[in-house]
């Protein structure tokens, strides 16, 4: 990871599960949908073992009949819980400190998320983070279907060589998007997918944001979280 950091000019962050600790809320939202449509509830462990993109396939693995229950109806029920409460979720440990460390060392950050962009912007404002990002890229609808297309637009806006950009995410889908765009990637394994699910991921993995501080090539100014976690290279 130190070699990756040494070339990076821009950090692109996933939002849900990477910067924002919202897994518990996601489980609550999914279980609300399960109760509404008569599907067995999930545990946090089950959620993290099965979560995937496209989101419709995730719900199919839980037992939803997507012919009988349209995916749009599922998402509306989920968001009726999630969007109302997401602003109360905490940031993941070390998130704000790393954002500030990057800024002080001349490295800009952007967000590329499958969240509905208006909701994402409102949540960033609620967290006091609106000014931390050069670009905030979310989706134009609420069904999380075109994150790669938003990534292509962001790549064009940044105008950097792909290996000068690193995407920090928490799912195999984030690693796939980075590979498609020619970006470096690093996956944080405390988010929406568990280690077993991430094992197929051809990307660097870390246990949490604090572990990233161990590999920074720049001076760290001010206090940072205690260093912990082991860097894993799944390649």
C-alpha positions in Angstrom: 0.0 0.0 0.0 2.9 2.4 0.6 3.8 2.1 -3.1 0.2 2.8 -4.1 0.1 5.9 -1.8 3.4 7.2 -3.2 1.8 7.7 -6.7 -1.7 8.9 -5.6 -2.9 12.3 -6.5 -6.6 11.8 -5.8 -8.6 9.5 -3.4 -12.1 8.4 -4.4 -14.2 7.2 -1.5 -17.2 5.0 -1.4 -19.7 6.3 1.1 -21.9 3.6 2.6 -19.9 1.2 4.8 -16.6 2.9 3.9 -16.8 6.4 5.3 -20.2 5.9 6.9 -20.8 3.2 9.5 -24.4 2.4 8.3 -24.4 -1.5 8.2 -26.6 -1.8 11.2 -29.1 0.6 9.7 -29.0 -1.3 6.4 -29.9 -4.5 8.3 -32.8 -2.7 10.0 -34.0 -1.4 6.6 -33.8 -4.9 5.0 -35.7 -6.5 7.9 -38.4 -3.9 7.5 -38.8 -4.9 3.9 -38.7 -8.6 4.8 -41.5 -8.1 7.3 -43.5 -6.1 4.8 -43.4 -8.8 2.2 -43.3 -11.9 4.3 -39.7 -13.0 3.9 -37.6 -14.3 6.8 -35.5 -11.7 8.6 -31.7 -11.5 8.3 -29.0 -11.2 10.9 -26.0 -8.8 10.5 -23.8 -11.8 9.6 -26.2 -13.1 7.0 -26.6 -9.6 5.5 -22.8 -9.2 5.1 -22.4 -12.7 3.7 -25.0 -12.1 1.0 -24.9 -8.4 0.1 -24.0 -7.9 -3.5 -24.6 -5.8 -6.6 -26.8 -5.5 -8.4 -29.0 -5.0 -5.4 -31.9 -6.8 -7.0 -29.8 -10.0 -6.9 -29.1 -9.5 -3.2 -32.9 -9.5 -2.5 -33.4 -12.5 -4.7 -30.9 -14.5 -2.5 -33.0 -13.5 0.6 -36.1 -15.2 -1.0 -37.8 -12.3 -2.6 -39.8 -13.2 -5.8 -39.0 -10.2 -7.9 -41.8 -11.0 -10.3 -44.4 -11.0 -7.6 -42.8 -8.1 -5.7 -41.4 -5.4 -8.1 -37.9 -4.3 -7.1 -39.0 -0.7 -7.1 -41.5 -1.5 -4.4 -38.8 -3.2 -2.3 -36.5 -0.1 -2.6 -39.2 2.3 -1.7 -39.9 0.3 1.5 -36.2 0.1 2.3 -35.6 3.8 1.8 -38.6 4.8 3.9 -36.5 3.5 6.9 -32.9 4.2 5.6 -33.3 7.7 4.3 -35.1 8.9 7.5 -32.3 7.7 9.8 -29.0 7.7 7.8 -28.0 11.2 9.0 -27.7 9.7 12.5 -25.1 7.1 11.5 -21.6 7.8 12.7 -18.5 8.0 10.5 -16.2 5.0 10.6 -13.3 5.2 12.9 -10.5 7.2 11.5 -12.5 8.6 8.5 -12.4 12.3 9.4 -8.7 12.0 10.5 -7.7 10.5 7.2 -9.6 13.0 5.1 -7.9 15.8 7.0 -4.5 14.1 6.7 -4.9 13.8 2.9 -6.1 17.4 2.6 -3.1 18.8 4.6 -0.7 16.8 2.3 -2.2 18.1 -0.9 -4.3 15.1 -1.8 -7.9 15.8 -2.8 -10.8 13.5 -2.2 -14.1 12.8 -4.0 -17.0 10.4 -3.4 -18.4 7.8 -5.8 -21.5 6.2 -4.2 -24.5 4.1 -5.2 -26.6 6.3 -3.0 -29.2 8.6 -4.4 -27.3 11.8 -4.9 -29.8 14.2 -3.1 -29.8 12.0 -0.1 -26.0 11.7 -0.1 -25.6 15.5 -0.3 -28.1 16.0 2.6 -26.2 13.5 4.7 -22.8 15.0 4.0 -24.2 18.4 5.0 -25.6 16.9 8.2 -22.1 15.5 9.0 -20.4 18.8 8.2 -18.5 17.2 5.4 -19.8 19.0 2.3 -16.6 21.0 1.9 -14.2 18.0 2.1 -14.8 16.7 -1.5 -13.9 17.9 -4.9 -16.7 15.9 -6.5 -19.7 14.1 -5.0 -21.0 11.5 -7.4 -24.2 9.6 -6.5 -26.9 8.2 -8.6 -29.8 10.0 -10.3 -32.4 7.4 -9.2 -32.9 5.4 -6.1 -32.2 1.9 -7.4 -28.4 1.7 -7.4 -27.9 0.6 -11.0 -25.2 2.8 -12.6 -22.3 3.4 -10.3 -19.8 2.5 -13.0 -21.3 5.2 -15.4 -20.9 7.8 -12.6 -17.3 6.5 -12.2 -16.6 7.2 -15.9 -17.9 10.7 -15.5 -15.7 11.3 -12.5 -12.7 9.9 -14.3 -13.3 12.4 -17.1 -13.7 15.2 -14.7 -10.5 14.4 -12.8 -8.4 14.1 -16.0 -5.7 12.0 -14.2 -4.0 8.8 -15.2 -5.8 5.9 -13.6 -2.9 4.8 -11.4 -2.8 8.2 -9.8 -6.3 7.5 -8.4 -7.1 5.1 -5.6 -10.7 4.0 -4.8 -11.4 3.1 -1.2 -14.4 0.9 -0.9 -16.0 -1.9 1.1 -17.3 -4.4 -1.5 -16.2 -6.6 -4.4 -18.2 -4.3 -6.7 -16.0 -1.3 -5.7 -12.9 -3.3 -6.6 -14.5 -4.2 -10.0 -15.3 -0.6 -10.7 -11.8 0.5 -9.9 -10.4 -2.2 -12.2 -12.7 -1.2 -15.0 -11.6 2.4 -14.7 -7.9 1.6 -14.4 -7.8 2.9 -10.8 -5.9 1.5 -7.9 -8.2 0.1 -5.2 -8.2 -0.8 -1.5 -11.1 -2.5 0.2 -12.0 -2.0 3.9 -13.3 -5.2 5.3 -15.5 -3.9 8.1 -18.3 -2.7 5.8 -21.2 -4.3 3.9 -19.4 -7.5 2.9 -17.6 -10.0 5.1 -14.1 -11.4 4.7 -15.4 -14.5 3.0 -17.3 -12.5 0.4 -14.2 -10.3 -0.2 -11.8 -13.2 -0.6 -12.4 -13.2 -4.4 -11.5 -9.5 -4.5 -8.3 -8.8 -6.5 -7.4 -5.8 -4.5 -5.6 -4.7 -1.4 -7.7 -5.1 1.8 -7.4 -3.6 5.2 -9.3 -4.2 8.4 -10.3 -0.6 8.8 -9.4 3.0 8.0 -6.9 3.3 10.9 -4.7 0.6 9.3 -4.2 2.9 6.3 -2.2 5.3 8.5 0.5 2.7 8.8 1.4 3.0 5.1 1.2 6.7 4.5 4.3 8.2 2.8 3.5 11.8 3.9 3.8 13.4 7.3 0.8 12.9 9.6 -0.1 16.3 11.1 -2.1 16.3 14.3 -3.6 13.4 16.2 -4.8 10.2 14.4 -6.5 7.1 15.6 -4.4 4.3 17.2 -2.9 2.2 14.5 -4.4 -1.2 14.3 -5.3 -4.0 11.8 -3.2 -5.9 9.4 -2.8 -5.1 5.7 -3.8 -8.0 3.5 -2.9 -8.3 -0.2 -5.3 -10.8 -1.8 -3.5 -10.7 -5.1 
